[in-house]
Amino acid sequence: MPSRTRSSDLSTSGPSKPWRAPAPEPEVSDVDMDSDVDENNASLAREQPRHLDDPWVYPFQPNEKVWIRNHDKWIRGKIFPRSVPKVGSSDNLTYWNVLYQDSFGHKLRKYFAPLMGELKPDTPAVRSLLREAHWL
């Protein structure tokens, strides 16, 4: 079977490339299925958590100071300097790479998910919740 090539691909300087039809444009519907999810995430981001275990969508930044729940203890940490959010393959949650120290002084790194209630920014509201729960 002869290969299809575009006339612009025919040159004497290199091998020819097979021609591919452009991918069809996805249809855009009037109703965006993700609008409910976006609205829920936006309302979660505006609201402060009422309890330490509450999920909270928050725009974390590299090097930002955070609080993490690790082995049922709340400890200080910092978003890894070159961190980008990672989406879990099984649960589709966003995980952040956090640097922290254990009680023995070992420097550790682990992924935590804010929507599982295990990662919070170091804000006055979160520190207040930690004080109420006697973690500070």
QUINORHU-V610411 format. One record per helix or strand. SS is the DSSP state (@ for helix, = for strand). FROM is the first residue (numbers start at 1). LEN is the number of residues. If there is no record, write none. Layout:
ss=SS from=FROM len=LEN
ss=SS from=FROM len=LEN
This chain:
ss=@ from=7 len=3
ss=@ from=35 len=12
ss== from=65 len=6
ss== from=73 len=7
ss== from=86 len=2
ss== from=94 len=8
ss== from=107 len=7
ss=@ from=114 len=3
ss== from=119 len=3
ss=@ from=124 len=9
